[in-house]
């Protein structure tokens, strides 16, 4: 049985800003912090509320799962919010994640094309649903594999083409390689034994700056892998 969710957000570092100007603010969200506040009184501490204490007009345009770390951008005013929201909705933004997954991924690169839908019998999880699911695409590349006492692990680069809830987590589970430390989609031994947190990090985000129209790339170092990947290419 899955352990109950106990929200204990990290307090240090409290807020890590990667970039800020009159139009946007870019942050490195830690694992264990909600992107936005929840309905419960105990879920009021979130990246959005922390930012809004300093910049009251800042607003969210996309989210990361509470257990995922990495780059998030927020809009500083309504016009910037509209433009960034358009980019995410139209899949103009480019995103790159890195993860440690259970097992040895044999195929070195591939595309996972499996539709996803909410799992109404086990909220808040998602599931592969070939009939009612929304189209969902993830490209992956294997960077490293190694044997260990838990059956081996692989380091993978993940590039989501779509942006469904829990997409990367469900897609890796669906091909038999759940992300290590995933309390929703991995077996218990892969949550407590191999890692204390979800081994998934949003390393790069590329957007068109809503103020000047130029492409911008923002990155946050991978906290759980000894990797410094080459920069994600910015469109010309």
Buried (B, 14 or more C-beta within 10 A) or exposed (E): EEEEEEBEBEEEEEBEEBEBEEBBBBBBBBBBBBBEBEEEEEBEBBBBEBBBEEEEEBBBBBBBBBBBBBBBBBBBBEEBBEBBBEBBEEEBBBBBBBBBBBBBBEEEEEEBEBBBBBBEEEEEBBBBBEEEBBEBBBBBEBBEBEEEEBEBBBBBBBBBBBBBBBBBBBBBBBBEBBBBBBBBBBEEEBBEBBBEBBBBBBBBBBBBBBBEEEBBBBBBEBBBBEEEBEEBEEEE
